């Protein structure tokens, strides 16, 4: 199967939250895609792992809000409309009801919430202020310069497979890793050897910003 960076017309790729208030697009292929098996990702997603597509924040652009959809899949590549019954929301004591149709605000930013991490630096989660879907994260390695987009929020998420598996020390036993991708029991030491040729120049450019960010964080400790 072709790598996502080799698929013509795949990018820009749109994505968004469950209610459609937050919409965005990746204008370039990700620098690298992690399949993370750490227990923090398991808790945050309520699943066995998380897939995060690392991309420069300059290549992550907002789109206007849109009506909610059920994401497509390889079997059904066209999205389906989604809606809700206010009576169901009331009957389940929902504190809020998301809007399900236009008009929507033209420019809406996700809310950013910093949560504690094992490293002690923290992790900033970007999520929709209405439906609270987490759409991307910022980690200590790149701070505001790199967004780790949750692959499942992309409209064609099935087109993007992981490049590397990390924190396999906490991999759930029912998850078999047989895709031939590199595996690390924790985090890897160097990204340069893992990214494709298509991304190396981009990584070098953003790397300077990342180094400056890490230096500022080290000075703040």
N, C-alpha and C positions, 0 to 999 in steps of 0.2 A: 504494500500500500504506500502511495506517495506521501512524503512528509508534507505537513500543512504549508510549509514555506514554498513548496513546489506546485501547489494547486492554483491554477490560474483563476482569476476573478473571485477568489475567496475573501480577499481584503480590498477595501475596508469591510470588516465584519461587525454588524450591530449586535447589541445585547441590551439587557435591562432587567429591572426588578419585576416582581410578580404583578404589581398593580399597574405598571406602565408609566409611573410618574418619573422614574429615573431611566433614561435611555442614553446609550453611549455607543461609540464604535472604536474598534481597533483599526487604525489606519495602516498599520504595518503588521507583519507576522510577529508573534511573541519572540522575545529574545531566547526564552527557554520555557518549557512547561514542566512543572513539578507535579508528581503524584506523591503527596505527603501522607505518611502513615502515622504521624505523631499523635499522641493522645489529646493534645490541645485541639488539633484539627478535627479529630473524631468527636470531641465534645461540641465544638462550634458548629459542625455540620450535622451532628446527630447520625453520622454514618461511619463507615470503616476507614475512609481516607478523604482527602480533599485534592482536587486538581486546580492548580494555580498557574496562570499564564503571566510570566513576568514581562513587563513592557515599560518603556519610558513613558512617564506621565505626559510628555509632549506628544506622544502618539496615541493617547487615550482622550478622545474628544467627545463633548456632550452632544446629544441629539435632543430635539423637542420631545416632550412627553407624548405618549400615544395610548390608545386603548389597550387594555390588557389582552394578552394572548397566552395560550398553552403552547410552550415551545415545540418545535418540530422535532423529528427524529429521522434516523436513516430510513426506517420503514415508512414513515409518513413525513416527507420533507416540506410539507406546507403547514404553517402554524394554524391553530384553531382559535376562534374567539373564546374569551372567558368572561364570566359574569358572576354575580352573586344575588341572593335574595335577602333584602333587608330583614324580612321576618326571621330568616335563619340566623342572621347576626344577632338580632334581639334575643332569640330563643337560646342562644349559646352565650349570652351575656358579654358579647364583644364590646370592648371599650371604645372601639372606633370602627367605622366602615369606610373602606377605600372607595374612591370614585372609580367608576367602571367605563366611563366614556368621556369624549371631548366635550367642552373645551378644557384644556389643561394649561397650567402655567408654561410659558414659552421657555423659561430658563429656571431649572430647579437643580440645586446642588444636593448631593447626599450629605447626611450628617456624619460626622467623624467622631468615633468613640475609641479612646485608648484603653486597652485592657491589659492586665498583668501577664507576664510571660516568665518562663523559666530563666531566661537570660537576665532578667531584671530591667531591660530596656523598655519593654512593652511592645504592643502591636496595635496599630491604629486601624480600625475597621470602618470602611465606608458603607453606609447602608441607607436605604430609602427611609425618609422621615415619616412616611405614611404606613407602608406595609412592613417595614423593617427588614426587608431582604438585604443580606450582605452581598455587595457587588464586587468589592475589591479590598485589599489590605495593603498597608505599608509596614514593612519590617525594618529592623535595625540596619540591615546591610545597605539599603538605599534611601531610607527615609522618604521624603516627599518626591524624590526623583524617579523612583520605580514603584509601579503599582502591580500588585499580584492579583490579577483579575480572576475571579472564580469562574472557571470554564463553563460550569453548568448554567451561568447566566447569559451565555452567548446564544444567539439565535440558531447557530449551526454548530452546536458544541460537539456533535459527533464527528466533525471533521478534524478535530484536534486531539491527538493522542499525546501521552506524556513522553518527555525526552529522558527523564530520570526519575527514579524512585528514591525517596529520602525517608529517614527515620524508620527503616524497615525493622528495627529492633522491636517496635511495637505493632508490627503488621498483624492483623487479625489472621488466625490460622486458616480460615475458610477462603481467604483471598490468595489466589495463586498468581505469582508474577512469572509469566512465561512469554513476555513480549521481547525479550532480549535486550532491554534497555539497561543502562548502568544502575546499580543498586548501592546504597550507602546506609549503614546502620544508623548514622546520625546525619549531619550535614556534610557536604563535600568541601574539600579544601580550596579548590580553584574552579571558577566557572569557565575560564577561557577554553579549557580542553573539552568542555561539554557542549558549547554552543556551536551551531552550524556556521559554515563560511559566510552565509548570507547576513549573519548578525554580528560578526566580529568587529567590523568598523563601527557599528552603532554602539556596541558594548564598550569599545575603547573611548568613544566620545562621552558617554554618560558615566563611564568609570571615573573620570576626573571629578565630576560633581559628587559622585558617591564617596570618593576618598575625602573630599572636603567635608562632607556631611559627617563621616565617621570621626574625623579629627575634631570637629566641633563637639560631637557627643562625648568623645573621650575627655576633652577639656572640661566638660560640664560635670563629669563624675566626681 
